[in-house]
Amino acid sequence: MIKNYLKKILSISNIRRLGNLVNGIQAVGSGNNLNKLGSIYGTDKVGDHFYTSHYMTHLKRFKYKKINLLEIGVGGYESPDVGGESLRMWKKYFPFGKIFSLDIHDKSSLQENRIKIFKGSQIDIEFLNHVTTVTGDLDIIIDDGSHINEHVIETFKVLFPKLKDGGVYVIEDTQTSYWEEYGGDSENLNNPKTMTNFFKSLTDSLNNQEFNIKNYEQTYYDKKIISIHFYHNLIFIYKGNNDEKSNLVIDNQI
């Protein structure tokens, strides 16, 4: 009844501000706990999924740094006033961070201090280049967008080079790697077109110093991926200089 009454007397933007105020009060003392923040702000990264615990493990070192975070996908589908729950969670968790997002639908009404949202496709290279020109170098990239296998792979190819050394690239909802309507495959688990197999193939890049191939030329991924962490429906990829030498192989020859 209270919600319905507020809808009658307040504008959508004022209702959102009031909601942010209430959430902020509820979040007092929980700033280090993404599980609690996820529940307070209503993101499906906790509850429906089990992502926030893993996020705390991998992202806590960024907690009090002046970071740039880009999340692909705002949520709420075509509704301009629905979504942004995880963006507000990230804003609370990273008090000195700038939070950026992009969505195929216009979500500009959800912008607020330290949250900027772009409208465009995650596979539009020109658009992505524009976004990263505005954001500057990125510390964290999270793909929670279309979940279409081809899109996830193509977006990674464009954005991973934009990630800072020391940064983390995250892919959510990798279950669609097995769903045909998203370009996935549950029958041929070696299908190279699925996102799971694409990222599994990059584990070889971690060990490229061990390849016994004369005159082997390193790929960008060979040089810049330093670790990959797979969880249920979730992948973390760390960027840096993959320059550890083999103890037995020299210049890719035993």
Stockholm file with secondary structure:
# STOCKHOLM 1.0

chainA/1-254         MIKNYLKKILSISNIRRLGNLVNGIQAVGSGNNLNKLGSIYGTDKVGDHFYTSHYMTHLKRFKYKKINLLEIGVGGYESPDVGGESLRMWKKYFPFGKIFSLDIHDKSSLQENRIKIFKGSQIDIEFLNHVTTVTGDLDIIIDDGSHINEHVIETFKVLFPKLKDGGVYVIEDTQTSYWEEYGGDSENLNNPKTMTNFFKSLTDSLNNQEFNIKNYEQTYYDKKIISIHFYHNLIFIYKGNNDEKSNLVIDNQI
#=GR chainA/1-254 SS CHHHHHHHHSCHHHHHHHHHHHHHHHTTTCTTCHHHHHHHHTCTTBTTSBCHHHHHHHHGGGTTSCCEEEEECCSSTTCTTSCCHHHHHHHHHCTTCEEEEEESSCCGGGCBTTEEEEESCTTCHHHHHHHHHHHCSEEEEEECSCCCHHHHHHHHHHHGGGEEEEEEEEEECGGGGGCGGGTCCSSCTTCTTSHHHHHHHTHHHHTGGGCCCTTCCCCHHHHHEEEEEEETTEEEEEESCCCCCCSSCBTTBC
#=GC SS_cons         CHHHHHHHHSCHHHHHHHHHHHHHHHTTTCTTCHHHHHHHHTCTTBTTSBCHHHHHHHHGGGTTSCCEEEEECCSSTTCTTSCCHHHHHHHHHCTTCEEEEEESSCCGGGCBTTEEEEESCTTCHHHHHHHHHHHCSEEEEEECSCCCHHHHHHHHHHHGGGEEEEEEEEEECGGGGGCGGGTCCSSCTTCTTSHHHHHHHTHHHHTGGGCCCTTCCCCHHHHHEEEEEEETTEEEEEESCCCCCCSSCBTTBC
//
